[in-house]
């Protein structure tokens, strides 16, 4: 059975259209609540959100849905996705909800669900919830309707957990850190956590107004952070995305450091201490071939999965790995969190910076990426990848790379885009391969 609502990372879409309406959100609350009504205890759901204007609407709708089937609701307010995962476990909730569309613009929103263990839901649970969405869901008796309340210490609980992930002997005194919170969910907790550890903070992207989340800021728009690092003389720059589960770093010279370099650093640092599990790192098919070659040179492996931090996490849990992530900045460190956590990952980078005594530009560029090019082609309908012309262009591109590179062509799981990526040792061949495939997709999508 295929999923109608759930994509690669929960339910996501344009607000007030399709699946992202108040009516659907309320039904999702009823369905998820019903799925996790197990046992005779008083049931509880934790709900967090980012700073989007539509978060108020969807939060209220989901409160109505959960309470109508007999679940109590604990509201966290604006809080990073990993904080919701953490507090789902700590508060012994039956289910956790994050209302966010991550790095997408404010017009979009989404619903991410966590089980009582703090991990994202399995396919089995998502399919069961989808089945319930198509049914009339029994409501609780009037005396069994749930209650809703807000808690004031959610931020403090999360900050405490984040700080504990830093090695005990490490402090950030003397470090000047430029921090871009994308006007998103971490706009309060991330600056507080780093400041409490001794750093001097130059914060940008910390003035959310409901419409400026991810707008020319954060991990998908690092120009602001690069300018801030250079103009302020910061030692390093940290960029999070709208729900703070991604991390991109900028060195003191203003050069961007992506998730591949961060995984290389954290993985080899842990390996040197005998703390890396699984014998390597888990990443997706989008990670650069340079990362794979670098890890091999260190006696470590790179295991690849389909795109999406969920697939990375599944492989990590199955294979006993504790480090995984995506080139785009999702960093999953299972010693500290059950989902991607940009702030926790940033602290591991900062700890390495302090302990090494090096400048960020010396520490963070561990390998030279092979030429890699990614382009997105938007389409309005149909299945362009099934077109004969597109298949032919892909076959020709593979032949031109002749085993010296890779192609990854896929449909986005969150937007109507075909993502075309090629990499190899010859930059000209890479560019030609991407251009030919994109042209064929555009023609098929016309």
DAHUBEL-V439989 format. One line per field, one symbol per residue. ss: DSSP state (A for helix, B for strand, O for the rest). psi: psi as a letter, one per 30 degrees, with the letter a starting at -180 (. if undefined). burial: 1 if it has 9 or more other ideal C-beta (glycine too) atoms within 8 Angstrom, else 0. Layout:
ss->???
psi->???
burial->???
//
This chain:
ss->OOOOOOBOOBBBBBOOOOOOOAAAAAAAAAAAAAAOOOOOOOOBBBBBBOOOOOAAAAAAAAAAAAAAOOOBBBBBBBOOAAAAAAAAAAOOOOBBBBBOOOOOOOOBBBBBBBBOOOOBOOAAAAAAAAAAAOOOOOOOOAAAOOOBBBOOOAAAAAAAAAAAOOOOOOOOOOOBBBBBOOOOOOOOAAAAAAAAOOOBBBBBOOOOOOOOOOOOOOOOOOAAAAAAAAAAOOOBBBBBOOOOOBBBBBBOOOOBBOAAAAAAAAAAAAAAOOOOOOOBBBBBOOOOAAAAAAAAAOOOBBBBBOOOAAAAAAAAAAAOOOBBBOOOOBBBBOOOOOOOOAAAAAAAAAAAAAAAOOOAAAAOOOOOOOBBBBBBBBOOOOOAAAOAAAAAAAAAAAAAAOOOBBBBBBBOOOOOBBBBBBBBOOAAAAAAAAAAAAAAAAAAAO
psi->klkeekbfiakkakkglbfhleeeeeeeeeeeeeegjkaglklkkkkllagkefeeeeeeeeeeeeffggkkkjkfakklefeeeefeeeghlfkkkkjlgcfllffllljkkklffglllleeeeeeeeeefgljkklllefgkllklkkfgeeeeeeeeeeffkkefklgkfkjkkkjgghafgfeeeeeeeefgflkkjklhgikgffgkgjhlaffigeeeeeeeeffhlflkkklaeggglkkkklffgkkjaeeeeeeeeeeeeefgggklfgakkalffkkfeeeeeeefgglljkkllkkfeeeeeeeeegglgklaleffkjjjffflflkjeeeeeeeeeeeeeffgllefeefifljklkkkkkkjklflaieffkeeeeeeeeeeeeefhfgalkjklkkfflikkkjkkllfjeeeeeeeeeeeeeeeeeff.
burial->00101110111110100001110111111111111110000011111111110110111111111111111111110111111111111010111111111111010111111111011110001111110110001001000011010000011011101110110001010011111111111111111111101110111111010101111011101101111111010111111111111111111101101111111111111110000101011111111111111111000101101011111111111010111111111111110011111111111111111100000110111010111111111010000110101111110110011000111110010100111111110100111111011111110110
//
